[in-house]
Amino acid sequence: MPAELISGRRARMERRTSESSVVVELDLDGTGQSKISTSVPFYDHMLTALARHSMIDLTVEATGDTHIDVHHTVEDVAITLGEVLRVALGNKSGIRRFGQATIPLDEALAHAVVDVSGRPYLVHDGEPAGQEYHLIGGHFTGSLTRHVFEALTLHAQICLHMRVLGGRDPHHIVEAQFKAFARALREAVEPDERLGNEIPSTKGAL
């Protein structure tokens, strides 16, 4: 089923394949409340942080063939989340459009810049060598971090520049990225009172 607008800037989508079953609902005008269950504990932790620091209310219920690998479930949640975010944004009138944040987590530091542009693009760099091979929480491989952001930016049709500026602990490196993205996204999707209902683009469309 395609993502559908429920009301205001609240949207929902169910996505079912032979590999996973995913339901995502979000409200861009929430308070950061979340109910997350993906069957991948570390991913649950990251999505909970994403909701909390973006101030987006987020519900995610997902199951999948995690006995094979968590890859399918993680990717399909990111795809669905991106689709729901895109629909919730509507025509993007009245939003700030751009957002950025630099977030530390102990020794780790991540910088994220978001443009709700309608043009999907990801720049992701700076992770230390070998980060992609770390198994975090017993399930989540470090390489999945980039994959989540790839799927999300593509389906939400946003531009994201994510740079890891420092870090040693694999858990901290991933979590700093999710929190930086959350704070940048929060700023980008917030209403801009000075803009009114105009679309923040010289083209008149995003």
Phi, psi and chi 1 to 4 in degrees:
 res  aa     phi    psi   chi1   chi2   chi3   chi4
   1 MET       -  136.8  -65.2  175.0   58.0      -
   2 PRO   -70.4  159.8   25.0  -33.7      -      -
   3 ALA   -64.8  144.3      -      -      -      -
   4 GLU  -132.1  145.3   57.8 -179.6   -6.6      -
   5 LEU   -81.2  128.5 -167.8   66.2      -      -
   6 ILE   -89.6  -52.7  -60.7  172.5      -      -
   7 SER  -170.5  152.5   62.8      -      -      -
   8 GLY    52.4 -118.3      -      -      -      -
   9 ARG  -118.4   44.8  -62.2 -157.9  -60.5  168.8
  10 ARG  -118.4  128.1 -178.3 -178.9  169.7 -157.7
  11 ALA  -139.1  164.6      -      -      -      -
  12 ARG  -148.8  150.8 -176.1  178.5 -170.3  -84.9
  13 MET  -154.1  142.5  179.6  178.2  174.9      -
  14 GLU  -113.8  132.8  -65.4 -174.9   28.8      -
  15 ARG  -131.7  119.1 -174.1  177.9 -168.3  -85.4
  16 ARG  -126.6  129.3  -58.3 -174.6 -171.6  -80.1
  17 THR  -133.8 -179.0   71.5      -      -      -
  18 SER   -70.0  -11.4   61.2      -      -      -
  19 GLU  -103.9  -24.7  -63.7  172.3  -19.3      -
  20 SER  -158.8  164.1   69.5      -      -      -
  21 SER  -132.0  120.1  175.7      -      -      -
  22 VAL  -131.5  134.7 -179.7      -      -      -
  23 VAL  -127.3  126.6  178.3      -      -      -
  24 VAL  -129.7  134.2  172.4      -      -      -
  25 GLU  -134.5  137.0 -177.6  175.2  -40.3      -
  26 LEU  -142.9  157.0   66.0   75.4      -      -
  27 ASP  -131.5  112.6 -175.3   -8.6      -      -
  28 LEU   -65.9  -20.5  -66.7  178.0      -      -
  29 ASP  -104.8   36.5  -60.7  -51.6      -      -
  30 GLY   -90.2 -159.3      -      -      -      -
  31 THR  -127.1   15.5   58.7      -      -      -
  32 GLY    87.7   15.3      -      -      -      -
  33 GLN   -75.5  148.2  -58.8  -60.5  -54.3      -
  34 SER  -148.2  153.3   62.7      -      -      -
  35 LYS  -139.6  102.4 -177.5  179.2  178.7 -177.5
  36 ILE  -120.4  127.9  -48.0  -68.0      -      -
  37 SER  -148.7  100.1  177.8      -      -      -
  38 THR  -111.0   -5.1   67.6      -      -      -
  39 SER    73.7    7.2   70.6      -      -      -
  40 VAL  -122.3   97.4 -176.6      -      -      -
  41 PRO   -54.6  -45.0  -27.4   35.6      -      -
  42 PHE   -65.7  -36.4 -177.3   72.4      -      -
  43 TYR   -64.1  -40.6 -162.1   28.2      -      -
  44 ASP   -56.0  -44.4  -70.2   -5.5      -      -
  45 HIS   -61.0  -43.0 -179.3   40.2      -      -
  46 MET   -68.8  -41.0  -66.2  -58.8   97.5      -
  47 LEU   -70.5  -32.1  -66.5  175.4      -      -
  48 THR   -64.5  -42.8  -60.4      -      -      -
  49 ALA   -64.5  -39.7      -      -      -      -
  50 LEU   -59.1  -46.6  173.2   59.9      -      -
  51 ALA   -63.1  -48.9      -      -      -      -
  52 ARG   -60.0  -44.8  178.2   60.7  177.4  165.9
  53 HIS   -88.7  -13.4  -65.0  -74.8      -      -
  54 SER   -92.6  -12.3   66.4      -      -      -
  55 MET    63.0   26.4  -64.3  -63.7  -76.5      -
  56 ILE   -99.5  127.3  -66.8  172.4      -      -
  57 ASP   -72.2  131.3  -72.5  -11.3      -      -
  58 LEU  -140.9  127.4  179.2   62.8      -      -
  59 THR  -119.6  127.2  -61.7      -      -      -
  60 VAL  -133.9  124.6  178.7      -      -      -
  61 GLU  -126.8  119.8  -63.0  178.4    5.0      -
  62 ALA  -145.2  142.7      -      -      -      -
  63 THR  -136.7  156.4   57.2      -      -      -
  64 GLY  -170.2 -170.4      -      -      -      -
  65 ASP   -82.7   56.3   55.2    1.1      -      -
  66 THR   -69.1  -12.8   54.5      -      -      -
  67 HIS   -69.4  -20.3   59.7  -72.9      -      -
  68 ILE   -88.4  -53.5  -63.5  173.1      -      -
  69 ASP  -173.2  152.1 -169.8   -6.8      -      -
  70 VAL   -81.3   -7.0  -55.6      -      -      -
  71 HIS   -52.5  -49.4 -176.9  105.4      -      -
  72 HIS   -61.2  -46.1  -63.6  148.1      -      -
  73 THR   -66.1  -44.6  -59.3      -      -      -
  74 VAL   -60.6  -47.1  169.3      -      -      -
  75 GLU   -63.8  -45.0  177.8 -177.6   35.9      -
  76 ASP   -67.2  -32.6  -69.9  -11.0      -      -
  77 VAL   -64.7  -43.9  166.8      -      -      -
  78 ALA   -63.7  -40.6      -      -      -      -
  79 ILE   -59.5  -48.8  -71.0  170.4      -      -
  80 THR   -65.7  -42.3  -50.7      -      -      -
  81 LEU   -60.1  -42.4  178.5   57.1      -      -
  82 GLY   -62.2  -44.3      -      -      -      -
  83 GLU   -62.3  -42.4  -69.3  -74.5  -20.7      -
  84 VAL   -67.1  -41.0  172.9      -      -      -
  85 LEU   -61.6  -44.2  176.5   57.8      -      -
  86 ARG   -59.4  -45.0  178.4 -179.1   55.9   79.0
  87 VAL   -69.4  -40.0  168.9      -      -      -
  88 ALA   -62.4  -31.0      -      -      -      -
  89 LEU   -72.7  -18.6  -78.0  164.4      -      -
  90 GLY    58.6 -133.7      -      -      -      -
  91 ASN   -87.8    3.4   68.9   -3.5      -      -
  92 LYS    69.1   20.4  -56.6  161.9 -168.7  167.2
  93 SER   -70.1  141.0   61.9      -      -      -
  94 GLY    79.2    4.9      -      -      -      -
  95 ILE   -96.5  163.5   64.5  168.4      -      -
  96 ARG   -69.9  -29.4  -63.9 -173.3 -176.1  -82.0
  97 ARG    78.0  -49.0  176.0  178.2  169.4 -179.7
  98 PHE  -104.2  145.6  -58.1  102.4      -      -
  99 GLY  -153.8  150.4      -      -      -      -
 100 GLN  -149.3  154.6   63.2  177.4  -43.4      -
 101 ALA  -157.8  142.9      -      -      -      -
 102 THR  -118.4  118.5  -55.8      -      -      -
 103 ILE  -124.8  128.9  -61.4  -64.6      -      -
 104 PRO   -95.2  153.1   34.4  -32.6      -      -
 105 LEU  -139.5   96.3 -179.5   54.7      -      -
 106 ASP    53.5 -116.0  -63.6  -13.3      -      -
 107 GLU   -80.6  -12.1   87.0  -62.4  -19.0      -
 108 ALA   -91.0  148.3      -      -      -      -
 109 LEU  -144.4  128.0 -174.5   66.0      -      -
 110 ALA  -130.1  143.7      -      -      -      -
 111 HIS  -122.1  127.6  179.3   63.4      -      -
 112 ALA  -126.5  137.8      -      -      -      -
 113 VAL  -127.6  128.7 -177.3      -      -      -
 114 VAL  -118.0  137.1  168.3      -      -      -
 115 ASP  -126.8  115.9  176.7    8.7      -      -
 116 VAL   -81.3   75.7 -176.8      -      -      -
 117 SER   -97.5  -19.1   60.1      -      -      -
 118 GLY    82.6   -2.0      -      -      -      -
 119 ARG  -120.8  107.1  -61.9 -176.6  -54.1  -84.0
 120 PRO   -69.9  128.7   22.9  -30.8      -      -
 121 TYR  -159.0  137.2 -157.3   93.6      -      -
 122 LEU  -127.2  129.6  174.1   67.8      -      -
 123 VAL  -116.2  122.0  175.3      -      -      -
 124 HIS  -137.5  112.1 -177.3  -88.2      -      -
 125 ASP  -152.0  173.8   59.6   26.0      -      -
 126 GLY    98.7   -8.2      -      -      -      -
 127 GLU   -65.1  142.0  -71.3 -174.1  -21.1      -
 128 PRO   -66.1  153.4   21.6  -31.3      -      -
 129 ALA   -56.1  132.9      -      -      -      -
 130 GLY    92.0   -8.9      -      -      -      -
 131 GLN   -57.0  -36.4  170.4   71.3   13.5      -
 132 GLU   -67.1  -16.1   65.9  -89.2   28.4      -
 133 TYR   -96.9  -10.4  -57.7  119.5      -      -
 134 HIS   -69.8  137.3  -77.6  -76.0      -      -
 135 LEU   -99.6  111.8 -169.9   60.8      -      -
 136 ILE  -102.9  127.4  -53.4  167.4      -      -
 137 GLY    68.9   14.6      -      -      -      -
 138 GLY    82.4   -4.6      -      -      -      -
 139 HIS  -136.8  -39.7  -58.6   86.9      -      -
 140 PHE   -90.3  112.1 -168.8   95.8      -      -
 141 THR   -81.1  140.8  -53.4      -      -      -
 142 GLY   -54.0  -31.4      -      -      -      -
 143 SER   -64.0  -20.2   61.6      -      -      -
 144 LEU   -69.9  -21.7  -72.6  172.4      -      -
 145 THR   -59.0  -53.9  -52.4      -      -      -
 146 ARG   -60.2  -38.9  178.5 -171.8  175.2   94.3
 147 HIS   -64.2  -38.9 -159.5   48.4      -      -
 148 VAL   -60.8  -48.2  166.9      -      -      -
 149 PHE   -67.0  -33.8  -69.8  131.1      -      -
 150 GLU   -61.9  -50.7  -77.0  176.2  -26.5      -
 151 ALA   -65.2  -41.2      -      -      -      -
 152 LEU   -67.2  -46.7 -158.6  158.7      -      -
 153 THR   -66.3  -37.9   55.2      -      -      -
 154 LEU   -61.9  -47.5  175.9   63.1      -      -
 155 HIS   -83.6  -24.1  -70.7  -89.2      -      -
 156 ALA   -84.0  -15.4      -      -      -      -
 157 GLN    59.9   51.0  -64.0 -178.4    0.2      -
 158 ILE  -121.8  162.8   64.0  175.0      -      -
 159 CYS  -104.9  131.4  173.8      -      -      -
 160 LEU  -132.9  126.0  169.7   62.8      -      -
 161 HIS  -108.3  116.0  -75.5 -113.7      -      -
 162 MET  -120.0  121.9  177.2   68.0   72.1      -
 163 ARG  -129.2  127.9  -71.7 -169.4  167.0   89.4
 164 VAL   -86.8  119.4  176.5      -      -      -
 165 LEU   -93.7  -15.7  -56.2  178.0      -      -
 166 GLY  -178.5  163.6      -      -      -      -
 167 GLY   153.1  153.9      -      -      -      -
 168 ARG  -128.8  -44.5 -179.0 -171.7   65.0 -108.2
 169 ASP   -81.6  124.3 -176.4  -81.3      -      -
 170 PRO   -56.9  -40.0  -27.1   36.1      -      -
 171 HIS   -60.9  -48.1 -178.7  141.0      -      -
 172 HIS   -63.1  -38.4  -67.6  172.8      -      -
 173 ILE   -62.8  -41.7  -69.3  165.8      -      -
 174 VAL   -71.1  -46.7  177.7      -      -      -
 175 GLU   -64.4  -38.6 -172.1  166.9  -14.4      -
 176 ALA   -60.2  -36.9      -      -      -      -
 177 GLN   -66.9  -44.9  -68.2  179.2   70.2      -
 178 PHE   -64.1  -39.2  -89.0   86.0      -      -
 179 LYS   -70.8  -38.8  -71.6  178.6  176.0  177.2
 180 ALA   -63.5  -43.4      -      -      -      -
 181 PHE   -61.2  -42.8  172.8   63.3      -      -
 182 ALA   -59.3  -47.4      -      -      -      -
 183 ARG   -68.3  -37.6  -67.2  -68.0  -62.5 -163.4
 184 ALA   -67.1  -41.5      -      -      -      -
 185 LEU   -64.3  -41.2 -177.2   63.7      -      -
 186 ARG   -54.9  -46.7  172.8 -179.3  173.3  178.3
 187 GLU   -66.1  -41.4 -178.5  178.7  -18.6      -
 188 ALA   -66.8  -35.4      -      -      -      -
 189 VAL   -94.5   -3.5  -55.6      -      -      -
 190 GLU   -67.8  144.5  -82.0 -178.3  -18.5      -
 191 PRO   -64.6  141.7  -21.3   33.0      -      -
 192 ASP  -107.7  108.0 -175.1  -18.4      -      -
 193 GLU   -59.6  -33.8  -67.1 -179.2   -0.6      -
 194 ARG   -71.0  -23.2  -64.1  176.6   63.7 -171.3
 195 LEU   -84.0  -24.4 -168.5   61.9      -      -
 196 GLY    66.2 -132.6      -      -      -      -
 197 ASN  -100.3   12.1  -70.4  -38.8      -      -
 198 GLU   -74.5  155.6  -66.4 -176.2   22.6      -
 199 ILE   -89.0  128.6  -67.4  173.1      -      -
 200 PRO   -76.7   66.6   29.6  -34.6      -      -
 201 SER  -157.5  141.2  171.3      -      -      -
 202 THR   -68.5  -18.0   55.2      -      -      -
 203 LYS   -80.1  -18.7  -63.1 -170.7  -65.6  -68.6
 204 GLY    83.2    7.3      -      -      -      -
 205 ALA  -154.9  146.9      -      -      -      -
 206 LEU  -128.5      -  -74.4  173.4      -      -
